[in-house]
Structures are given as C-alpha cells and as structure tokens.
Amino acid sequence: MELIAFWLNIAGFSLLFSTFFLTYVSRKSNRHIMFDQYLWYIALTWIWYLFQFIGFVYQTMLERNNQTILLVITIVRYVFTILMFHRIPLFLDSIITGQITEFSAKASKVIGLATFLLVLVLVMIGSPAVGPYVSAALNALVGTGFLYTLMQIKGQKTFSATRMRSFLVISSIAYLLFSLYTFIFGIANTRHQPAFDATVTALYIIAWCINDAMVYLREFSSLGTRDSNPIATFQKQYKLSEREQQIVRLLVDGKSYKEIAYELSLSPRTVETHVYRIFKKCSVSTKLELINKMYPLRTTT
C-alpha cells in the first residue's frame, strides 16, 4: 500500500506541475483574469501536497518520528491551508463573474483571517482528536464552495464557465468525499494509516490533471482554430483608437477604473467615458461580455 501511494504521489506531482505549465501557456494567449487565480490555486495546492508527501515518506517509508520535524511539516501545511482559503473566493469569483468583485476581495480576507484564527485555536488546544473533525468541516466548506460555483455557472456559455466546469465537478465531488473520509477516520482512528491520505489525495490530483490536459487539448486541437493574438485582432476589427486599445488591455488584465486612470495619467471620469465608447463600439454592456467577445469559445468544425 505504501509503495503504491508513493508512486501515485510521484505521478501526481509530475502531472500537477504539467498542469501549471499548460495553464501558464493558456494565459499567454488569453489574459482572462481567471487564469491568474487558477495559477495561484495550482501553486498553493502543489506546495501543500508536497509537504503532505514529505510527512508521509518521513513517517512510513523512512520510519522516523521526530516530533520537531513533524511539527514543522504540520505548521507549513497550516500556513498554506490559510493561503488557499484566502485565494479560493477570488478564484471562484473570477469563474462566475470574470473579474474580482469588491465583495469577493473582502470575503477572501475575512475567510483567510477566520481560517488563521481557527488554526491558532487548534494549535493552542493541542488535541489530536479534534483535528480530523475540523479538517472534515474545512473540506466540506471547500467542496460546497465549488458546488455553489458550479450551480451559479449552470447554463452560462462564458469562457471561464465552459473552461472550468469539469474541474468544478471533479473538485466538488473530491472535497466532499474528503470530508466524509476524514470524518469516518476521525471516529475509527485506529484503522487509519498515513498511506490512505497520500493515496486519496494523489487520486484526486491525477483525475484533476488528466481532465485539465483534455481541456487543453480540446482548446488547441486541430479541430478548430485559435487566434494567436486575439487582442490585436479584436482591436483591428472594432477600429479602436490607441487610447482605447490601452484601456482594453488594462481592463482585460483586471484593472479597476481608478487603477487604469492612475496608470494612464487620466481622470477616472475620462476612463469611464472611454469605456462607455468602447462598449458601444463592441456592442457589449459589461466587462465580462467584452472579455468573452475578445476570447470567443473555439468552435469545432
């Protein structure tokens, strides 16, 4: 069992790194803000996963039990758990709305702080019996968040909704199963083995990465065409002025009107006027519609 878990984790590490690379490549040709948040999620997951694997190898395959080293590994995992809970609301919001709203920006800070305080309380209590139930609750929260996002984008044909729908299905199911798994072994803790954690996590990572590779292949397959420079094509098609082109690029990068005004040395009101004209030229009414028009879903032929 331990040897199987070890090689599954090696496969998971390799695939997750490949997923990060493919996502980065996708971002180079499509500056949708969702890709920025997805890269954060992948990177934080990879590091958290790495330290789970280190703990598994140290305890089982090397048969060591130095409490100081195990404590350091646990603390590092706690830190990255906090960071993940801070970033997840931003990631999910970018899928639903195509931007980072003020609400999700505030929610990410509140959730990150709440997770930090929860971890702090766990450390102060120091009771290993409580840990599995808290972990089950956190996994259930993440799974519910993914499921909620999946329901919100039901019927949507936006780029982010179509691109991430299968990921949300896999992840919501996986995290809810993780919650059930953790709860069961919290009760029957004498039957628990570290190899179980490493195995179930690796299986999720592998399923996630294979799905992502299939999505990537579908996007870049020869069955359809993909514009190598969609922004330039878009600007030429709608005959945008040089100033409008600058504003569109910054909008796509997720900048607010105030940030655009500061970067281009304009007043926020002037930026709003330019955006209004851009929307009118492109026959859209929101930034999300603008992005989806700039990066239309590739259709097969």
ROSEKOL-294759 format. One record per residue (C-alpha): residue in one letter; x, y, z. Coordinates in steps of 0.02 Angstrom, whole numbers, padded with zeros to 5 digits, always signed. Example, Ala and Ser with C-alpha at 12.3 -4.5 7.8 and 13.67 -1.06 7.14 Angstrom:
A+00615-00225+00390
S+00684-00053+00357
This chain:
M+00000+00000+00000
E+00139+00121+00046
L+00235+00087-00115
I+00078+00114-00219
A+00044+00277-00128
F+00223+00333-00158
W+00216+00309-00347
L+00042+00382-00360
N+00109+00538-00275
I+00258+00548-00392
A+00136+00539-00539
G+00027+00670-00456
F+00174+00789-00431
S+00227+00773-00613
L+00051+00797-00680
L+00015+00946-00568
F+00175+01032-00624
S+00122+00998-00805
T-00050+01072-00767
F+00033+01230-00701
F+00137+01243-00859
L-00011+01214-00976
T-00114+01344-00881
Y+00029+01468-00895
V+00038+01436-01083
S-00150+01462-01097
R-00133+01625-01002
K-00004+01688-01126
S-00133+01683-01266
N-00285+01726-01159
R-00265+01858-01023
H-00428+01811-00937
I-00410+01851-00752
M-00471+01675-00708
F-00303+01605-00764
D-00209+01713-00638
Q-00317+01647-00496
Y-00306+01469-00561
L-00115+01478-00564
W-00118+01533-00382
Y-00232+01388-00337
I-00122+01260-00426
A+00039+01327-00348
L-00030+01328-00170
T-00104+01155-00193
W+00063+01089-00258
I+00159+01154-00107
W+00028+01091+00017
Y+00031+00923-00072
L+00222+00920-00066
F+00227+00936+00123
Q+00093+00804+00146
F+00202+00689+00040
I+00359+00732+00140
G+00267+00689+00302
F+00204+00526+00228
V+00378+00472+00170
Y+00459+00525+00334
Q+00337+00430+00444
T+00307+00273+00341
M+00447+00237+00218
L+00589+00309+00324
E+00502+00255+00485
R+00554+00412+00578
N+00454+00501+00712
N+00549+00658+00760
Q+00411+00767+00833
T+00501+00930+00793
I+00511+00888+00608
L+00331+00830+00604
L+00278+00991+00691
V+00368+01096+00560
I+00283+00999+00420
T+00114+01023+00504
I+00141+01210+00528
V+00191+01233+00346
R+00034+01141+00291
Y-00069+01252+00406
V+00008+01407+00327
F-00034+01350+00152
T-00208+01298+00206
I-00237+01477+00264
L-00169+01546+00099
M-00280+01428-00001
F-00436+01481+00094
H-00386+01662+00064
R-00368+01635-00125
I-00516+01518-00160
P-00653+01653-00151
L-00555+01757-00279
F-00533+01606-00391
L-00717+01559-00387
D-00773+01738-00414
S-00662+01750-00568
I-00751+01597-00639
I-00926+01662-00603
T-00906+01846-00648
G-00745+01854-00749
Q-00674+01980-00625
I-00631+02007-00442
T-00777+02097-00362
E-00764+02203-00206
F-00868+02076-00111
S-00752+01929-00151
A-00599+02035-00110
K-00671+02069+00064
A-00733+01890+00084
S-00560+01820+00045
K-00484+01924+00185
V-00619+01876+00310
I-00608+01691+00267
G-00418+01694+00272
L-00420+01778+00443
A-00553+01657+00508
T-00450+01508+00449
F-00296+01580+00534
L-00390+01602+00699
L-00460+01425+00685
V-00286+01353+00657
L-00221+01456+00803
V-00356+01386+00917
L-00315+01208+00860
V-00131+01234+00900
M-00173+01306+01071
I-00291+01163+01112
G-00163+01036+01054
S-00290+00894+01049
P-00262+00774+00902
A-00440+00708+00924
V-00515+00873+00867
G-00409+00891+00709
P-00500+00765+00596
Y-00670+00843+00628
V-00606+01018+00590
S-00522+00951+00433
A-00687+00869+00383
A-00778+01035+00406
L-00648+01131+00303
N-00653+01003+00162
A-00843+01012+00163
L-00834+01202+00153
V-00718+01196+00001
G-00824+01062-00083
T-00981+01164-00053
G-00896+01319-00124
F-00851+01227-00284
L-01027+01154-00294
Y-01104+01327-00269
T-00996+01397-00409
L-01047+01253-00522
M-01230+01294-00491
Q-01200+01480-00522
I-01124+01449-00694
K-01257+01324-00746
G-01313+01372-00921
Q-01176+01503-00941
K-01076+01498-01102
T-00939+01616-01046
F-00758+01566-01071
S-00722+01540-00885
A-00882+01440-00856
T-00850+01324-01003
R-00664+01308-00965
M-00685+01266-00780
R-00849+01170-00773
S-00772+00994-00774
F-00640+01049-00647
L-00778+01107-00529
V-00872+00942-00548
I-00717+00840-00504
S-00661+00954-00363
S-00831+00973-00279
I-00854+00784-00275
A-00675+00755-00216
Y-00680+00880-00073
L-00849+00819-00011
L-00782+00640-00014
F-00625+00700+00077
S-00740+00773+00210
L-00832+00607+00230
Y-00668+00511+00229
T-00591+00622+00364
F-00747+00613+00472
I-00754+00422+00462
F-00572+00402+00510
G-00594+00531+00647
I-00714+00406+00727
A-00619+00247+00678
N-00446+00322+00702
T-00365+00157+00750
R-00391+00095+00571
H-00315+00248+00491
Q-00147+00239+00401
P-00044+00385+00331
A-00040+00295+00162
F-00229+00318+00148
D-00213+00508+00149
A-00073+00506+00021
T-00170+00387-00093
V-00338+00478-00096
T-00255+00647-00122
A-00148+00579-00264
L-00301+00502-00350
Y-00389+00671-00345
I-00236+00762-00413
I-00217+00636-00555
A-00402+00646-00603
W-00395+00836-00597
C-00237+00846-00704
I-00297+00721-00835
N-00458+00820-00852
D-00360+00982-00870
A-00249+00905-01004
M-00404+00852-01101
V-00475+01028-01088
Y-00310+01100-01150
L-00304+00978-01297
R-00483+01021-01341
E-00439+01206-01344
F-00285+01185-01451
S-00334+01037-01559
S-00334+01045-01747
L-00523+01030-01749
G-00537+01217-01729
T-00437+01374-01748
R-00372+01487-01612
D-00317+01665-01641
S-00135+01683-01589
N-00161+01866-01544
P-00346+01892-01503
I-00322+02066-01428
A-00240+02134-01586
T-00373+02053-01696
F-00511+02122-01585
Q-00440+02299-01590
K-00423+02294-01779
Q-00599+02226-01801
Y-00681+02363-01698
K-00562+02502-01751
L-00513+02555-01576
S-00406+02708-01552
E-00234+02695-01473
R-00301+02757-01305
E-00448+02636-01314
Q-00327+02494-01350
Q-00226+02537-01194
I-00384+02540-01088
V-00447+02374-01159
R-00281+02289-01119
L-00288+02352-00939
L-00471+02302-00921
V-00430+02126-00978
D-00288+02121-00851
G-00419+02150-00715
K-00378+02332-00677
S-00511+02444-00600
Y-00556+02613-00674
K-00455+02700-00538
E-00302+02592-00573
I-00318+02624-00760
A-00334+02811-00729
Y-00178+02811-00622
E-00076+02708-00746
L-00125+02813-00897
S-00124+02981-00804
L-00308+03010-00836
S-00455+03053-00725
P-00573+02911-00676
R-00714+03004-00764
T-00614+03008-00927
V-00583+02821-00912
E-00770+02791-00886
T-00807+02892-01043
H-00682+02791-01145
V-00753+02627-01077
Y-00929+02683-01123
R-00872+02717-01302
I-00780+02550-01310
F-00934+02457-01250
K-01040+02549-01380
K-00920+02508-01522
C-00912+02325-01472
S-01099+02308-01435
V-01072+02249-01256
S-01133+02314-01088
T-01012+02237-00963
K-00827+02198-00947
L-00867+02012-00942
E-00957+02024-01110
L-00808+02119-01180
I-00687+01983-01124
N-00796+01844-01192
K-00810+01935-01359
M-00623+01956-01365
Y-00592+01774-01321
P-00737+01681-01403
L-00753+01496-01369
R-00668+01396-01504
T-00795+01300-01605
T-00754+01136-01690
T-00780+01109-01874
